[in-house]
């Protein structure tokens, strides 16, 4: 047998032997995963917000007449009583107007007396036939005109008195001065803010809150808060949310929240820095690492390891809130569920897995 024929037979035999062998079955990959066991329990909301104390109501007080300020009797922080003089404008012109109005009223009143006497004389003479009806009617017309003049000058006199009284700005209620809008010597127009006055006992806690804190915004609940001074945490007051701004601040993209304080301590002065946290017991929830969440069509979900088959199942969940590196799950998990906590984006449904050593807590 030639050498070439021998080589051909050997190669053919090798090919036939290889074709007769059964194909090797591929062993499915079993990935090791880190997990934790779900154990729902009340998780207190330890989030805190920094804010400040502000007056609940704040009124801008100003003169009802224009003029030059000659007196300002208060400064920021001053306590005033109702009726106290806050400021005064130059009143010389208004006093002169009052004198002129008084003189006009006196002249009109004298004209009425004279017209009434003339009307009475004309009436008597008309009855005696010593005068004509035209003269009597003229006397009546003069009397009515004089009486109208008295009413006009009387209104002008009352206006002049009011304007003189308006040269003094007085407190309309007991309060504390929170702002100043004008100085002595300044010429101001009517309506310009001279001071801002706020009742000292009515206080609000005001916070700037991020949108994520409000959740889905569907609840109409007005939560209660515990508010304390930033510098003295032992000074506390209870409060309830009364107003949430519907529009975000264009700079910070936060929403202003106003909290009505119940019996706020005196130490909580306007402008003081405060800390607020939510009161009440929390519902049972599960705390997971942020890496445990999986996005399923825009909805939150987690991978669960089946205890019977060791396969992965994707389970939708409801996220109560997001924290720095954790998420609080309020619905979707039951006690004992084995949740995958890492590498969730590389997993697939019904995949076989094993729990890594030291990977379950």
Secondary structure, DSSP 8 states (H G I E B T S, - for coil): --HHHHHHHHHHHHHHHHHHS---------EEEEEEE---EE-----EEEEEEEES--EEE--SS-EEEEEE---TT-EE-TT-EEEEE--HHHHHHHHHHHHHHHHHHHHHHHHHHHHHHHHHHHHHTSS-HHHHHHHHHHHHHHHHHHHHHHHHHHHHHHHHHTTEEE-SSSEEEEEE---TT-EE-TT---EEEE-TT-EEEEEEE-GGGGTTS------EEEEEESS-TT-EEEEEEEEE-SS--TTT--EEEEEEEES--TT--TT-EEEEEE-S---EEEEEEGGG-EEETTEEEEEEE-TTT-BEEEEE-EEEEE-SSEEEEEES--TT-EEE-S-GGG--TT-BEEEEEEEE-
